[in-house]
């Protein structure tokens, strides 16, 4: 049996996107506009410089439900060059100006955004944000793209690091997505109408037209079977194992209006988030800080061990006993650190300092996110 504490981290998939560096004026439109202009200026004519990353922000003062599709955060259509990626929650927050609408932000801004826009629990928000930043961000400039690689995050890091953003396959994004295709088929980040129609069909079949926990369990299992049967490179383990199950619970926890108590997502709202990257009209965030509700129930419907297709063949799934799963949360942390070491084998100077700091920020939230005490790893020493 998996405990709720172990599963807390698995809602990793959907939502980061930041509002501003300050919690003091979250609904001041003039402040937000000024912040957006400053962000854009710093990534264009203002040039780039090394940033000493600040500690992640703490919880906001107010953690109840509130209107988040408000006058201070109007939806705006994409502009040429704006970044969007595989995470509908993040895309939505950017399109409403909870960070610069170009889709590039610092991890501190992202933590603020997911708390303000979706009422995500603070320690959980820190863990998922710094996980994404360590794997896909620019650790010198302290900027991360919610979509693909962009010059707006600053100069390229030394290879094999990539600062490639959330679209990079195999680090944070992964196979078996609900509304995004596997990377093997060429586009892992754009909204896929065919897959969304399956989302709708399953909601009609198992949820009387709504997406709920029953639908989530059935659809998660079916998407895994789809990928096993069609993707010879299918992989569902370590980080992706956790984010895959988190992706299934996320719409129930964060896309249902906080004034409702039935935990059912209607299809109009689902389309608004997944396709249009837009809060439904008059949308209110959840009534309390939220993280992992429902994950254990989704997993229990069709338990599935981590692994993937082998030998480049479809329908050739094998369990990977070395992968992290819900009973081995510290293996996940160890895998994250190994991945970071692979991306940054010999860092020096500012890069090394920032790696040490960001790994520390990740670890600071680990106990709350995993519900387990893991030994801290220091691959680059200590400051």
C-alpha atoms as a printed R data frame, in Angstrom:
    type eleno elety resid chain resno       x      y       z
1   ATOM     1    CA   UNK     A     1   0.000  0.000   0.000
2   ATOM     2    CA   UNK     A     2   1.274  3.481  -0.763
3   ATOM     3    CA   UNK     A     3   0.891  6.141   1.881
4   ATOM     4    CA   UNK     A     4  -0.555  9.554   1.206
5   ATOM     5    CA   UNK     A     5   2.689 11.074   2.379
6   ATOM     6    CA   UNK     A     6   4.711  9.139  -0.181
7   ATOM     7    CA   UNK     A     7   2.354 10.079  -2.952
8   ATOM     8    CA   UNK     A     8   2.321 13.797  -2.142
9   ATOM     9    CA   UNK     A     9   4.972 14.588  -4.668
10  ATOM    10    CA   UNK     A    10   3.289 12.967  -7.617
11  ATOM    11    CA   UNK     A    11   1.086 15.786  -8.635
12  ATOM    12    CA   UNK     A    12   4.257 17.247 -10.171
13  ATOM    13    CA   UNK     A    13   3.029 17.746 -13.656
14  ATOM    14    CA   UNK     A    14   1.007 20.763 -14.244
15  ATOM    15    CA   UNK     A    15   1.226 23.994 -12.707
16  ATOM    16    CA   UNK     A    16   4.176 26.420 -12.147
17  ATOM    17    CA   UNK     A    17   4.091 29.955 -13.668
18  ATOM    18    CA   UNK     A    18   4.801 32.953 -11.729
19  ATOM    19    CA   UNK     A    19   3.127 36.086 -10.893
20  ATOM    20    CA   UNK     A    20   5.771 38.498  -9.679
21  ATOM    21    CA   UNK     A    21   8.693 38.578  -7.312
22  ATOM    22    CA   UNK     A    22   6.569 40.206  -4.637
23  ATOM    23    CA   UNK     A    23   3.744 38.871  -2.520
24  ATOM    24    CA   UNK     A    24   2.865 42.353  -1.355
25  ATOM    25    CA   UNK     A    25   0.911 43.461  -4.449
26  ATOM    26    CA   UNK     A    26  -0.522 40.310  -6.030
27  ATOM    27    CA   UNK     A    27  -3.574 42.071  -7.454
28  ATOM    28    CA   UNK     A    28  -2.142 45.481  -8.362
29  ATOM    29    CA   UNK     A    29  -2.377 45.742 -12.182
30  ATOM    30    CA   UNK     A    30   0.070 48.630 -12.381
31  ATOM    31    CA   UNK     A    31   2.647 46.726 -10.376
32  ATOM    32    CA   UNK     A    32   2.180 43.619 -12.504
33  ATOM    33    CA   UNK     A    33   2.494 45.576 -15.732
34  ATOM    34    CA   UNK     A    34   5.666 47.228 -14.510
35  ATOM    35    CA   UNK     A    35   7.057 43.858 -13.429
36  ATOM    36    CA   UNK     A    36   6.288 42.352 -16.843
37  ATOM    37    CA   UNK     A    37   8.007 45.229 -18.646
38  ATOM    38    CA   UNK     A    38  11.041 44.901 -16.394
39  ATOM    39    CA   UNK     A    39  11.197 41.145 -17.043
40  ATOM    40    CA   UNK     A    40  11.017 41.647 -20.796
41  ATOM    41    CA   UNK     A    41  13.607 44.429 -20.723
42  ATOM    42    CA   UNK     A    42  16.010 42.305 -18.729
43  ATOM    43    CA   UNK     A    43  15.842 39.597 -21.405
44  ATOM    44    CA   UNK     A    44  16.204 41.877 -24.419
45  ATOM    45    CA   UNK     A    45  18.115 45.145 -24.419
46  ATOM    46    CA   UNK     A    46  19.049 44.825 -20.794
47  ATOM    47    CA   UNK     A    47  21.339 41.853 -21.402
48  ATOM    48    CA   UNK     A    48  22.016 38.961 -19.026
49  ATOM    49    CA   UNK     A    49  24.080 38.615 -15.923
50  ATOM    50    CA   UNK     A    50  24.809 35.929 -13.385
51  ATOM    51    CA   UNK     A    51  22.192 35.815 -10.634
52  ATOM    52    CA   UNK     A    52  22.734 34.706  -7.065
53  ATOM    53    CA   UNK     A    53  19.442 32.821  -6.614
54  ATOM    54    CA   UNK     A    54  17.336 33.899  -3.633
55  ATOM    55    CA   UNK     A    55  15.663 31.387  -1.340
56  ATOM    56    CA   UNK     A    56  12.205 30.309  -2.520
57  ATOM    57    CA   UNK     A    57   9.264 32.293  -1.153
58  ATOM    58    CA   UNK     A    58   7.196 31.082   1.747
59  ATOM    59    CA   UNK     A    59   3.434 30.644   1.887
60  ATOM    60    CA   UNK     A    60   1.253 33.640   1.045
61  ATOM    61    CA   UNK     A    61  -0.629 35.396   3.818
62  ATOM    62    CA   UNK     A    62  -4.042 34.415   2.504
63  ATOM    63    CA   UNK     A    63  -4.582 30.787   1.543
64  ATOM    64    CA   UNK     A    64  -8.329 30.585   1.005
65  ATOM    65    CA   UNK     A    65 -10.354 30.496  -2.167
66  ATOM    66    CA   UNK     A    66 -10.496 33.670  -4.226
67  ATOM    67    CA   UNK     A    67 -11.207 34.861  -7.729
68  ATOM    68    CA   UNK     A    68  -8.094 34.372  -9.876
69  ATOM    69    CA   UNK     A    69  -9.583 35.220 -13.265
70  ATOM    70    CA   UNK     A    70  -9.771 38.839 -12.152
71  ATOM    71    CA   UNK     A    71  -9.235 42.285 -13.653
72  ATOM    72    CA   UNK     A    72  -5.560 42.232 -12.712
73  ATOM    73    CA   UNK     A    73  -4.998 39.022 -14.690
74  ATOM    74    CA   UNK     A    74  -6.874 39.200 -17.988
75  ATOM    75    CA   UNK     A    75  -6.288 36.500 -20.566
76  ATOM    76    CA   UNK     A    76  -4.339 37.633 -23.623
77  ATOM    77    CA   UNK     A    77  -3.587 35.703 -26.840
78  ATOM    78    CA   UNK     A    78  -0.085 34.506 -27.610
79  ATOM    79    CA   UNK     A    79   2.390 36.829 -29.275
80  ATOM    80    CA   UNK     A    80   5.151 35.771 -31.621
81  ATOM    81    CA   UNK     A    81   7.952 34.311 -29.537
82  ATOM    82    CA   UNK     A    82   5.905 33.538 -26.427
83  ATOM    83    CA   UNK     A    83   6.774 30.172 -24.926
84  ATOM    84    CA   UNK     A    84   4.173 27.553 -24.062
85  ATOM    85    CA   UNK     A    85   4.707 23.865 -23.402
86  ATOM    86    CA   UNK     A    86   3.269 20.550 -22.234
87  ATOM    87    CA   UNK     A    87   1.803 21.797 -18.929
88  ATOM    88    CA   UNK     A    88  -1.696 23.316 -19.267
89  ATOM    89    CA   UNK     A    89  -1.590 24.849 -15.796
90  ATOM    90    CA   UNK     A    90   1.639 26.678 -16.464
91  ATOM    91    CA   UNK     A    91   0.425 27.789 -19.886
92  ATOM    92    CA   UNK     A    92  -2.734 29.207 -18.341
93  ATOM    93    CA   UNK     A    93  -0.874 31.124 -15.654
94  ATOM    94    CA   UNK     A    94   1.386 32.701 -18.261
95  ATOM    95    CA   UNK     A    95  -1.514 33.653 -20.517
96  ATOM    96    CA   UNK     A    96  -3.108 35.488 -17.586
97  ATOM    97    CA   UNK     A    97   0.071 37.345 -16.644
98  ATOM    98    CA   UNK     A    98   0.932 35.504 -13.461
99  ATOM    99    CA   UNK     A    99   4.425 35.706 -14.879
100 ATOM   100    CA   UNK     A   100   5.709 37.589 -17.877
101 ATOM   101    CA   UNK     A   101   3.496 36.463 -20.717
102 ATOM   102    CA   UNK     A   102   6.520 35.367 -22.742
103 ATOM   103    CA   UNK     A   103   6.630 32.197 -20.607
104 ATOM   104    CA   UNK     A   104  10.046 32.700 -19.025
105 ATOM   105    CA   UNK     A   105  10.488 33.259 -15.287
106 ATOM   106    CA   UNK     A   106  12.662 32.588 -12.280
107 ATOM   107    CA   UNK     A   107  11.812 29.651 -10.022
108 ATOM   108    CA   UNK     A   108  10.950 32.050  -7.181
109 ATOM   109    CA   UNK     A   109   8.408 33.740  -9.419
110 ATOM   110    CA   UNK     A   110   7.017 30.359 -10.413
111 ATOM   111    CA   UNK     A   111   6.503 29.295  -6.807
112 ATOM   112    CA   UNK     A   112   4.616 32.522  -6.177
113 ATOM   113    CA   UNK     A   113   2.487 31.964  -9.263
114 ATOM   114    CA   UNK     A   114   1.321 28.434  -8.528
115 ATOM   115    CA   UNK     A   115   0.435 29.482  -5.007
116 ATOM   116    CA   UNK     A   116  -1.447 32.575  -6.138
117 ATOM   117    CA   UNK     A   117  -3.145 31.085  -9.185
118 ATOM   118    CA   UNK     A   118  -3.818 27.507  -8.036
119 ATOM   119    CA   UNK     A   119  -3.309 27.616  -4.251
120 ATOM   120    CA   UNK     A   120  -0.629 24.945  -4.492
121 ATOM   121    CA   UNK     A   121   0.873 24.005  -1.140
122 ATOM   122    CA   UNK     A   122   4.157 25.848  -0.533
123 ATOM   123    CA   UNK     A   123   6.603 22.974   0.035
124 ATOM   124    CA   UNK     A   124   5.134 20.998  -2.814
125 ATOM   125    CA   UNK     A   125   5.398 24.030  -5.099
126 ATOM   126    CA   UNK     A   126   9.044 24.477  -4.144
127 ATOM   127    CA   UNK     A   127   9.893 20.850  -4.813
128 ATOM   128    CA   UNK     A   128   8.340 20.619  -8.258
129 ATOM   129    CA   UNK     A   129   9.617 24.025  -9.363
130 ATOM   130    CA   UNK     A   130  13.234 23.468  -8.395
131 ATOM   131    CA   UNK     A   131  13.139 19.967  -9.837
132 ATOM   132    CA   UNK     A   132  12.134 21.486 -13.170
133 ATOM   133    CA   UNK     A   133  14.692 24.276 -12.889
134 ATOM   134    CA   UNK     A   134  17.611 21.965 -12.106
135 ATOM   135    CA   UNK     A   135  16.818 19.779 -15.103
136 ATOM   136    CA   UNK     A   136  15.673 22.325 -17.674
137 ATOM   137    CA   UNK     A   137  16.562 25.854 -16.554
138 ATOM   138    CA   UNK     A   138  19.491 28.221 -16.903
139 ATOM   139    CA   UNK     A   139  21.158 28.023 -13.514
140 ATOM   140    CA   UNK     A   140  23.434 31.011 -14.117
141 ATOM   141    CA   UNK     A   141  20.711 33.515 -15.040
142 ATOM   142    CA   UNK     A   142  18.099 31.830 -12.805
143 ATOM   143    CA   UNK     A   143  15.517 31.647 -15.614
144 ATOM   144    CA   UNK     A   144  13.369 28.792 -16.908
145 ATOM   145    CA   UNK     A   145  11.201 28.445 -20.010
146 ATOM   146    CA   UNK     A   146   7.800 26.797 -19.646
147 ATOM   147    CA   UNK     A   147   8.085 25.763 -23.301
148 ATOM   148    CA   UNK     A   148  11.098 25.237 -25.540
149 ATOM   149    CA   UNK     A   149  14.641 26.480 -25.602
150 ATOM   150    CA   UNK     A   150  14.873 30.246 -25.968
151 ATOM   151    CA   UNK     A   151  17.491 32.979 -25.897
152 ATOM   152    CA   UNK     A   152  15.327 34.725 -23.328
153 ATOM   153    CA   UNK     A   153  16.806 32.518 -20.598
154 ATOM   154    CA   UNK     A   154  20.331 33.668 -21.422
155 ATOM   155    CA   UNK     A   155  23.522 32.196 -22.889
156 ATOM   156    CA   UNK     A   156  23.769 28.447 -23.359
157 ATOM   157    CA   UNK     A   157  25.231 26.481 -20.461
158 ATOM   158    CA   UNK     A   158  28.178 24.167 -21.113
159 ATOM   159    CA   UNK     A   159  27.096 20.850 -22.715
160 ATOM   160    CA   UNK     A   160  25.599 18.406 -21.959
161 ATOM   161    CA   UNK     A   161  23.378 20.861 -20.047
162 ATOM   162    CA   UNK     A   162  20.798 22.453 -22.324
163 ATOM   163    CA   UNK     A   163  18.483 24.915 -20.510
164 ATOM   164    CA   UNK     A   164  15.942 23.541 -22.940
165 ATOM   165    CA   UNK     A   165  12.784 24.315 -21.013
166 ATOM   166    CA   UNK     A   166   9.859 22.074 -20.234
167 ATOM   167    CA   UNK     A   167   9.610 20.679 -23.749
168 ATOM   168    CA   UNK     A   168  12.774 18.610 -23.266
169 ATOM   169    CA   UNK     A   169  11.813 14.939 -23.272
170 ATOM   170    CA   UNK     A   170  13.041 12.589 -20.614
171 ATOM   171    CA   UNK     A   171  13.783 14.996 -17.786
172 ATOM   172    CA   UNK     A   172  10.487 16.464 -16.595
173 ATOM   173    CA   UNK     A   173   8.108 15.875 -19.515
174 ATOM   174    CA   UNK     A   174   7.426 12.250 -20.461
175 ATOM   175    CA   UNK     A   175   5.393  9.578 -22.231
176 ATOM   176    CA   UNK     A   176   1.760  8.631 -21.725
177 ATOM   177    CA   UNK     A   177   0.387 12.173 -21.470
178 ATOM   178    CA   UNK     A   178  -3.333 12.840 -21.403
179 ATOM   179    CA   UNK     A   179  -3.450 15.610 -24.016
180 ATOM   180    CA   UNK     A   180   0.108 15.575 -25.412
181 ATOM   181    CA   UNK     A   181   1.600 12.884 -27.638
182 ATOM   182    CA   UNK     A   182   4.756 10.904 -26.837
183 ATOM   183    CA   UNK     A   183   7.978 12.488 -28.054
184 ATOM   184    CA   UNK     A   184   8.588  9.496 -30.343
185 ATOM   185    CA   UNK     A   185   5.787 10.768 -32.589
186 ATOM   186    CA   UNK     A   186   7.406 14.157 -33.064
187 ATOM   187    CA   UNK     A   187   5.563 16.690 -30.878
188 ATOM   188    CA   UNK     A   188   5.406 16.195 -27.135
189 ATOM   189    CA   UNK     A   189   4.230 19.673 -26.153
190 ATOM   190    CA   UNK     A   190   1.345 20.855 -28.368
191 ATOM   191    CA   UNK     A   191  -2.311 20.278 -27.531
192 ATOM   192    CA   UNK     A   192  -3.496 17.080 -29.255
193 ATOM   193    CA   UNK     A   193  -7.173 17.152 -30.226
194 ATOM   194    CA   UNK     A   194  -7.358 13.374 -30.701
195 ATOM   195    CA   UNK     A   195  -6.093 12.712 -27.191
196 ATOM   196    CA   UNK     A   196  -8.378 15.343 -25.727
197 ATOM   197    CA   UNK     A   197 -11.324 13.654 -27.407
198 ATOM   198    CA   UNK     A   198 -10.312 10.452 -25.621
199 ATOM   199    CA   UNK     A   199 -10.321 12.485 -22.394
200 ATOM   200    CA   UNK     A   200 -13.894 13.568 -23.239
201 ATOM   201    CA   UNK     A   201 -14.980 10.050 -24.233
202 ATOM   202    CA   UNK     A   202 -13.701  8.544 -20.984
203 ATOM   203    CA   UNK     A   203 -15.377 11.316 -19.008
204 ATOM   204    CA   UNK     A   204 -18.660 10.508 -20.727
205 ATOM   205    CA   UNK     A   205 -18.245  6.761 -20.240
206 ATOM   206    CA   UNK     A   206 -17.060  6.674 -16.633
207 ATOM   207    CA   UNK     A   207 -17.971 10.068 -15.201
208 ATOM   208    CA   UNK     A   208 -21.366 10.999 -16.656
209 ATOM   209    CA   UNK     A   209 -19.743 13.805 -18.622
210 ATOM   210    CA   UNK     A   210 -17.311 14.905 -15.923
211 ATOM   211    CA   UNK     A   211 -13.655 14.127 -15.233
212 ATOM   212    CA   UNK     A   212 -13.411 12.620 -11.739
213 ATOM   213    CA   UNK     A   213 -11.262 10.102  -9.878
214 ATOM   214    CA   UNK     A   214 -12.864  7.122 -11.599
215 ATOM   215    CA   UNK     A   215 -12.210  8.610 -15.023
216 ATOM   216    CA   UNK     A   216  -8.671  9.507 -13.976
217 ATOM   217    CA   UNK     A   217  -7.862  5.926 -12.997
218 ATOM   218    CA   UNK     A   218  -9.288  4.438 -16.174
219 ATOM   219    CA   UNK     A   219  -7.729  7.002 -18.504
220 ATOM   220    CA   UNK     A   220  -4.298  6.800 -16.870
221 ATOM   221    CA   UNK     A   221  -4.212  3.052 -17.369
222 ATOM   222    CA   UNK     A   222  -5.461  3.283 -20.965
223 ATOM   223    CA   UNK     A   223  -2.867  5.892 -21.930
224 ATOM   224    CA   UNK     A   224  -0.149  3.607 -20.593
225 ATOM   225    CA   UNK     A   225  -1.491  0.737 -22.665
226 ATOM   226    CA   UNK     A   226  -1.689  2.979 -25.744
227 ATOM   227    CA   UNK     A   227   1.966  3.930 -25.435
228 ATOM   228    CA   UNK     A   228   3.118  0.369 -24.814
229 ATOM   229    CA   UNK     A   229   1.332 -0.702 -28.006
230 ATOM   230    CA   UNK     A   230   2.544  2.130 -30.259
231 ATOM   231    CA   UNK     A   231   5.773  3.657 -28.928
232 ATOM   232    CA   UNK     A   232   8.867  1.425 -29.182
233 ATOM   233    CA   UNK     A   233  10.755  3.913 -26.980
234 ATOM   234    CA   UNK     A   234   8.064  4.129 -24.295
235 ATOM   235    CA   UNK     A   235   9.454  4.845 -20.821
236 ATOM   236    CA   UNK     A   236   7.523  5.402 -17.614
237 ATOM   237    CA   UNK     A   237   9.812  5.418 -14.610
238 ATOM   238    CA   UNK     A   238  11.586  7.585 -12.029
239 ATOM   239    CA   UNK     A   239  10.485 11.228 -12.413
240 ATOM   240    CA   UNK     A   240   7.963 10.464 -15.170
241 ATOM   241    CA   UNK     A   241   6.366  7.732 -13.078
242 ATOM   242    CA   UNK     A   242   5.501 10.318 -10.444
243 ATOM   243    CA   UNK     A   243   4.534 13.112 -12.821
244 ATOM   244    CA   UNK     A   244   2.353 10.745 -14.849
245 ATOM   245    CA   UNK     A   245   0.143  9.979 -11.879
246 ATOM   246    CA   UNK     A   246   0.291 13.596 -10.763
247 ATOM   247    CA   UNK     A   247  -0.941 14.645 -14.197
248 ATOM   248    CA   UNK     A   248  -4.026 12.491 -13.719
249 ATOM   249    CA   UNK     A   249  -5.001 14.075 -10.395
250 ATOM   250    CA   UNK     A   250  -4.083 17.635 -11.240
251 ATOM   251    CA   UNK     A   251  -7.243 18.618 -13.167
252 ATOM   252    CA   UNK     A   252  -9.437 17.454 -10.276
253 ATOM   253    CA   UNK     A   253  -7.406 19.293  -7.660
254 ATOM   254    CA   UNK     A   254  -6.668 22.519  -9.506
255 ATOM   255    CA   UNK     A   255  -9.001 22.962 -12.489
256 ATOM   256    CA   UNK     A   256 -12.298 22.573 -10.580
257 ATOM   257    CA   UNK     A   257 -13.674 25.871  -9.292
258 ATOM   258    CA   UNK     A   258 -12.875 26.214  -5.594
259 ATOM   259    CA   UNK     A   259 -16.481 27.001  -4.706
260 ATOM   260    CA   UNK     A   260 -17.559 23.533  -5.821
261 ATOM   261    CA   UNK     A   261 -17.337 20.530  -3.520
262 ATOM   262    CA   UNK     A   262 -18.057 17.644  -5.899
263 ATOM   263    CA   UNK     A   263 -14.496 17.404  -7.308
264 ATOM   264    CA   UNK     A   264 -15.790 16.980 -10.861
265 ATOM   265    CA   UNK     A   265 -14.386 18.830 -13.871
266 ATOM   266    CA   UNK     A   266 -16.812 19.723 -16.642
267 ATOM   267    CA   UNK     A   267 -15.671 19.465 -20.251
268 ATOM   268    CA   UNK     A   268 -16.042 23.174 -21.023
269 ATOM   269    CA   UNK     A   269 -13.616 24.042 -18.230
270 ATOM   270    CA   UNK     A   270 -11.285 21.226 -19.264
271 ATOM   271    CA   UNK     A   271 -11.126 22.576 -22.803
272 ATOM   272    CA   UNK     A   272 -10.506 26.081 -21.508
273 ATOM   273    CA   UNK     A   273  -7.414 24.934 -19.594
274 ATOM   274    CA   UNK     A   274  -6.033 22.251 -21.884
275 ATOM   275    CA   UNK     A   275  -6.624 23.877 -25.271
276 ATOM   276    CA   UNK     A   276  -7.215 27.587 -24.766
277 ATOM   277    CA   UNK     A   277  -4.756 28.064 -21.868
278 ATOM   278    CA   UNK     A   278  -7.376 30.161 -20.138
279 ATOM   279    CA   UNK     A   279  -9.162 30.272 -16.778
280 ATOM   280    CA   UNK     A   280 -12.908 29.716 -17.189
281 ATOM   281    CA   UNK     A   281 -15.006 32.840 -16.521
282 ATOM   282    CA   UNK     A   282 -15.250 33.790 -12.831
283 ATOM   283    CA   UNK     A   283 -12.826 30.998 -11.878
284 ATOM   284    CA   UNK     A   284 -11.885 30.699  -8.188
285 ATOM   285    CA   UNK     A   285  -8.873 28.743  -6.960
286 ATOM   286    CA   UNK     A   286  -9.171 25.855  -4.423
287 ATOM   287    CA   UNK     A   287 -10.279 26.783  -0.896
288 ATOM   288    CA   UNK     A   288  -7.080 25.560   0.774
289 ATOM   289    CA   UNK     A   289  -3.445 24.815  -0.160
290 ATOM   290    CA   UNK     A   290  -3.532 21.638  -2.222
291 ATOM   291    CA   UNK     A   291  -1.069 19.026  -3.459
292 ATOM   292    CA   UNK     A   292  -1.776 15.319  -3.899
293 ATOM   293    CA   UNK     A   293  -5.401 14.513  -3.170
294 ATOM   294    CA   UNK     A   294  -6.630 11.492  -5.094
295 ATOM   295    CA   UNK     A   295  -3.312 10.056  -6.241
296 ATOM   296    CA   UNK     A   296  -3.529  6.914  -4.125
297 ATOM   297    CA   UNK     A   297  -7.035  6.170  -5.378
298 ATOM   298    CA   UNK     A   298  -6.004  6.614  -9.019
299 ATOM   299    CA   UNK     A   299  -3.022  4.306  -8.609
300 ATOM   300    CA   UNK     A   300  -5.029  1.672  -6.743
301 ATOM   301    CA   UNK     A   301  -7.520  1.267  -9.601
302 ATOM   302    CA   UNK     A   302  -4.880 -0.207 -11.919
303 ATOM   303    CA   UNK     A   303  -1.538 -0.595 -10.108
304 ATOM   304    CA   UNK     A   304   1.323 -0.242 -12.570
305 ATOM   305    CA   UNK     A   305   5.023 -0.774 -11.934
306 ATOM   306    CA   UNK     A   306   7.658  1.512 -13.496
307 ATOM   307    CA   UNK     A   307   9.447  0.396 -16.652
308 ATOM   308    CA   UNK     A   308   9.298  0.676 -20.421
309 ATOM   309    CA   UNK     A   309   9.462 -1.042 -23.792
310 ATOM   310    CA   UNK     A   310  12.846 -2.629 -24.477
311 ATOM   311    CA   UNK     A   311  14.867 -3.559 -27.567
312 ATOM   312    CA   UNK     A   312  13.113 -0.881 -29.618
313 ATOM   313    CA   UNK     A   313   9.914 -2.930 -29.902
314 ATOM   314    CA   UNK     A   314   6.287 -2.163 -29.138
315 ATOM   315    CA   UNK     A   315   4.389 -4.392 -26.729
316 ATOM   316    CA   UNK     A   316   7.687 -5.310 -25.121
317 ATOM   317    CA   UNK     A   317   7.246 -3.753 -21.692
318 ATOM   318    CA   UNK     A   318   9.576 -4.725 -18.869
319 ATOM   319    CA   UNK     A   319   9.491 -3.590 -15.262
320 ATOM   320    CA   UNK     A   320  12.570 -1.680 -14.097
321 ATOM   321    CA   UNK     A   321  13.273 -2.787 -10.509
322 ATOM   322    CA   UNK     A   322  15.860 -0.018 -10.065
323 ATOM   323    CA   UNK     A   323  13.342  2.782 -10.684
324 ATOM   324    CA   UNK     A   324  11.781  4.880  -7.985
325 ATOM   325    CA   UNK     A   325   8.165  4.137  -7.174
326 ATOM   326    CA   UNK     A   326   5.748  5.117  -4.438
327 ATOM   327    CA   UNK     A   327   7.382  2.742  -1.957
328 ATOM   328    CA   UNK     A   328  10.905  4.049  -2.679
329 ATOM   329    CA   UNK     A   329  10.667  7.849  -2.556
330 ATOM   330    CA   UNK     A   330  14.323  8.439  -1.726
331 ATOM   331    CA   UNK     A   331  15.326  6.617  -4.920
332 ATOM   332    CA   UNK     A   332  13.540  9.383  -6.786
333 ATOM   333    CA   UNK     A   333  15.674 12.018  -5.051
334 ATOM   334    CA   UNK     A   334  18.818 10.044  -5.823
335 ATOM   335    CA   UNK     A   335  17.810  9.756  -9.489
336 ATOM   336    CA   UNK     A   336  17.218 13.509  -9.711
337 ATOM   337    CA   UNK     A   337  20.669 14.232  -8.323
338 ATOM   338    CA   UNK     A   338  22.279 11.720 -10.708
339 ATOM   339    CA   UNK     A   339  20.498 13.357 -13.638
340 ATOM   340    CA   UNK     A   340  21.745 16.777 -12.585
341 ATOM   341    CA   UNK     A   341  25.277 15.393 -12.247
342 ATOM   342    CA   UNK     A   342  25.011 14.043 -15.778
343 ATOM   343    CA   UNK     A   343  24.002 17.463 -17.078
344 ATOM   344    CA   UNK     A   344  26.698 19.304 -15.112
345 ATOM   345    CA   UNK     A   345  29.692 16.977 -14.673
346 ATOM   346    CA   UNK     A   346  32.360 19.611 -13.963
347 ATOM   347    CA   UNK     A   347  30.856 22.970 -12.961
348 ATOM   348    CA   UNK     A   348  32.978 25.849 -11.729
349 ATOM   349    CA   UNK     A   349  32.510 29.360 -10.408
350 ATOM   350    CA   UNK     A   350  29.016 30.848 -10.396
351 ATOM   351    CA   UNK     A   351  27.482 27.759 -11.993
352 ATOM   352    CA   UNK     A   352  28.824 25.525  -9.243
353 ATOM   353    CA   UNK     A   353  27.623 27.905  -6.546
354 ATOM   354    CA   UNK     A   354  24.148 28.054  -8.052
355 ATOM   355    CA   UNK     A   355  23.955 24.286  -8.432
356 ATOM   356    CA   UNK     A   356  24.758 23.862  -4.752
357 ATOM   357    CA   UNK     A   357  22.133 26.440  -3.784
358 ATOM   358    CA   UNK     A   358  19.389 25.054  -6.024
359 ATOM   359    CA   UNK     A   359  20.004 21.480  -4.885
360 ATOM   360    CA   UNK     A   360  19.710 22.803  -1.355
361 ATOM   361    CA   UNK     A   361  16.392 24.478  -2.140
362 ATOM   362    CA   UNK     A   362  15.137 21.202  -3.603
363 ATOM   363    CA   UNK     A   363  16.221 19.231  -0.556
364 ATOM   364    CA   UNK     A   364  14.683 21.760   1.854
365 ATOM   365    CA   UNK     A   365  11.231 20.747   0.611
366 ATOM   366    CA   UNK     A   366  11.993 17.046   0.228
367 ATOM   367    CA   UNK     A   367  10.772 15.802   3.578
368 ATOM   368    CA   UNK     A   368   7.391 17.502   3.213
369 ATOM   369    CA   UNK     A   369   7.036 16.503  -0.441
370 ATOM   370    CA   UNK     A   370   8.050 12.855  -0.054
371 ATOM   371    CA   UNK     A   371   6.912 12.208   3.479
372 ATOM   372    CA   UNK     A   372  10.257 10.529   4.134
373 ATOM   373    CA   UNK     A   373  13.650 11.463   5.479
374 ATOM   374    CA   UNK     A   374  16.284 11.019   2.781
375 ATOM   375    CA   UNK     A   375  19.999 11.514   3.242
376 ATOM   376    CA   UNK     A   376  21.082 14.769   1.634
377 ATOM   377    CA   UNK     A   377  23.527 14.388  -1.257
378 ATOM   378    CA   UNK     A   378  26.307 16.889  -1.951
379 ATOM   379    CA   UNK     A   379  27.710 16.126  -5.430
380 ATOM   380    CA   UNK     A   380  29.318 19.573  -5.680
381 ATOM   381    CA   UNK     A   381  30.265 20.088  -2.043
382 ATOM   382    CA   UNK     A   382  28.859 22.758   0.259
383 ATOM   383    CA   UNK     A   383  28.989 26.522   0.368
